Amino acid sequence: MFRVAEALILGTMMVGQATAFAPNYNKAVLAAARVFKLLDRRPLIDGQGQSGLRLVRSRPFSRVS
């Protein structure tokens, strides 16, 4: 009988502690979804493409650190 009561008390304590983290868990899931969405998107500017304007230097850079 004592073991059953102890199991019930400890079980309810663990459930109470776990539900305290539920808002943080939901925020973490949403943040991870936003990060994966950012990583999966295609950029508007193609940095590897051959089209577009090119930088043509008419004067060399000097005193640039």
N, C-alpha and C positions, 0 to 999 in steps of 0.2 A: 504493500500500500504506500509506503514511504517513497519508493522508487517512482511510482506513478505520479505522485504529487510533485516530486522533484523534477521529473521530466516535463510535466505540464508547466511548471513555473519557469524553468529554464527555456523551454520552447517559446513561451509567450514573450519572455525577455528578448530572445533572439529575433523574433518577428518584429517586435517594437523597435529594436535597433536597426534592423534592415529597412523598415519603412521610413526611418529618419533620413536615409540616403536616397530615397526615391526621387525627390526634385533634382538633386545633383546628377543622378543617373540620366534622367530625361534631358537635362541640359547637355550632358556629355554626348549623348546619342545625336542630338540635333547639331552640335558643333562638329562632330565627326562627319555627319552627312554634308555639312557645308564645306568642309575641307575637301572631301572626295569630289564634290561637285566642282570646286575650283580646279582641282587637279585634272579632271576629265574634260574641261571645256577646251575648245579650240580657240587660239588667239585670233584677234582680228587682223593683226599684222604678221605676215609671213617673213620671218627674219632670214630664212634660207632661200627665198625666191630670187629670181633674176630680174623681175620686173620692178618698176618704180624708179624714183630718183636716186642718184648716186652723189655722194659728197666728192667734190673736186676741189683740191687744195691749190690755190694759186700762190699762196705764200706759206713758207714753212713755219712751223710752230717754234717759238723761241722762249726761253725762260719759263718753261712749263714743268712743274714738278709733280 
